[in-house]
């Protein structure tokens, strides 16, 4: 029998085997997440982002075969996504996360070493500096230095040649069943279809291949943050589960 996804009854995230937390969009407090579609506590107001609202509008226009209006909405979504890079970078800095700029549609630092750049060592949580950078370079991607406010478990779904590889997900599920994954305080989907699990910082460094298809980013590392984009249609980073207050500086 073929399983059909029912948006009115979504499946538990990670089969309900892992404790996952987020921030309620309405009241702003800690919230345990059961499904990826849950953004507010039961009883709190449902709050959509600009892109989510535009996405719903786009789907409605496509269903109504309103091609010209759908094109305009799609264009508006691209413009909003570009604006949101700077807004997101500033928000991350305001909540205490060390931020630094990456090159446009790339995972590499915007300022290379031969031009005086220091990569993640240039990261700052000063919103004024971040606002200045993205006001001058609005299309640049966002880098977050790991090991300070959070560590990241990086689960890959492709091999070194860019081909689909299920071993990362299989390793992840094995690690969950073994009790080796701590509680998670944000989940980002990567441009390649992998996942970044944000966990409490441990003080440890980076470890490649902790399990097959899984890397660990701690002190001395960085990750690409939503809503960064890579070349190619639909290749962007997004929050599956938005960050919880636990890994935000103002909660400590």
N, C-alpha and C positions, 0 to 999 in steps of 0.2 A: 504494500500500500504506500502511495506517495504522500509524504507529509506536506500539508499546505500551511503556509504561515498565516496566522490569524492575528492581525494587529490589535484586535479587541482582547486577545488573550495571549500575549507574547510569552515566550518561554523564559524561565529563570536564567539570568546571566551566569555563564560557566556552570550550567546545570545545578545552580544553587549550592555548589560544593565549596565556594570561597566567599569570605566576608568582603563585601565591596561597599565603599562609602562615597558619598558625594555631598554637595551643598544644595539645599532646597533653594530653588530660584525665587520663591516667594518670601520666605521668612529668613533665609540666609543662614540657617543653622545646619548642624550635622544631620545627615540622612543616610540610613542604610538602604542600599539599592537592591531591589529584587530583580527588576528587568531593566534593560538598557533604555527603554522608553520612559522610565520614571524620572521626572525632573523636579517634582514637588512632593511634599508630604501629602497623604490623604487629608483632605480638609483644607489644604492651602490652595491658593489660586494657581491655575495653569498659566505658565509664562513661556512665550515663544521668543526665540531670537529673530532678528530681521531676516536672516537667511532661511530659517525654518518657515516663516510666514510667506516669504517669496516662493519657496519651494512648493508649499501647498497651493499657492496661486498658480504656479507654472503647471502643476499636475492637473488642476481644474481646467486650465485653458487648453491643454493638450487633449483632455477628454472631450472638451467642447469643440475640438478641431479649430480653435481660434489661432491659426498659425502665426499671423502677424503679431498679435498681442503676446503670444508665447515667446516670440523672438525678442521682443522688447523686454519682457520680464527676465529672460535668460541673460540679456545684456546688463540689465540692472543688477542681477545677482553677481555678475563678474565685477561690476564696479563696487558693490558693497563688500565683496570679498577682499578687494584691494584695500579699501578703507579700514576693514577690520584687522588687517595685519598690524597697522600702527596702534589701533585701539587695544588689540590683544597684548602686544608687547608692553604697552604702558600699564595695562591691568596687571600683568605678571610682575612687573617691577613694583607696583604699588602694594602687592600682597607679599613682598619680600623676596621674590625669586630673582636670582642673578641672570640677567638677560644680556645677550650680545647679538649683533647683526650678522646674518648670513647673506651670501650673495643672492641675487634675484633668481628664483626658481632653482636653487641649489642647496646642497647640504654643507658646503664649505664656508669658512668665515669670509665675510665681505672684504676684510682688509687682510691680504696675504702677508706671510712673514717677511717677504722681501720688501714690503712697503711699511714695515713696522708693526704689523698686527701680531697679537698674541693669542688669537683664538678665544677659547673659553676663559682665559685669564683676563680678558678685557671685560668680562661680564660685570654688570652693575645692577643694583636694585634702586638706583636713583631715577625716579620717573622723569625728571627734567631732562636728563641726558638722553633717555630713550625717546622722549617726545621730539627732541631736536633732531635725532638721527632719522627717525621715520618721517618727519615732516620734509626732510630733504630727500629721502630714499623710500618712498611709500610702498614700493613693490618688493622690498627686500624681505627674505625669510627670517624666521626667529629662531635663535639658538638659546637653550637653557642649560646653564652649568649644573651638573648633577653633584650629589654628595653633600649639599648644604641644607636645603629644605626638603629634599627627597632623593631617593635613589630610583633607578628605573630598571625593570626587567624587560629586556628586549626580545620579543618572540618573532622569529622570522618565518615567513611562509614560502620563501623562494630560496633556491640554491645560489651559488656564486655566479652562475651563468644567467640568473634571472628567470629560471624555470620553476614552476610550482613544485613545492617540496613539503609534504605533510609532516616531516619529522619534528619540526619545531612545535607544532600544535600537539603532536602525540607526546613529546617530552613534557610539555606544559601540563597536560592532563595527568600524566604519570606523577609529576611533581605535586600537583594538587592532592591526588589520592594518597601520596606519601606524607602529606602535611608539611611540605618543604616551601610552600608559598605563604608569605605573611599576608595580613589583611591589606587590601588594596584601597588607595585613596584617590585614584583617577585612572582612567583607561583611555589611551589615544590610539586611533587607527592610523597606521602609517600610509604613505603614498603607495607602497608596494603591497598593501593588504595585510601587513603584519600588525603587531600590537605592542604598545609601550604600557607597562603596568607601573604606575607611580606608587612607591611604598615609602614608609618612614626611613629617613637616613640612618645608616648604620656606622658610618665612619670608614667603611671598607672602600677599596679602590675598584678599578675596572677588572672584570674577569670575562674573557672571551670563551665561549663554549663551555659554560658551567654545566649545561646539558646540551645534547645535540640540537642545534637550531636555536639555542637560547644564550644570549649574552647578558652581562650585568654591568650597569653604568653607575659608578659611585664617585668618590673623590677623584678629580682629574679627568672627568669625562663630560660629555654633553649630549643632548638630544635635540632633534628638530621639533619645534612645537607647533601645534595648530594655531592659525589656519594656513600654515606655510604650504606652498605649492611647488611641484616639480613639473618639468616639461611633459606635455601630453594631456589630453582631455581627461578630466576627472581624477588626476593624480595629485591629491592633496592630503594633508593631515587634518584629522578632525577628532573631537572629543566624543567617544562612545559613552563615557561616564565622566562628567565634569569634576574638577578637583574638589576634594572635601576641605573643610576648615582645618583639619588636623595638619595638613602640610602647608598651610598658609601662615606666614610670620605673625599676623595679627591675632592668631589663635593662641600663640604660645605665651 
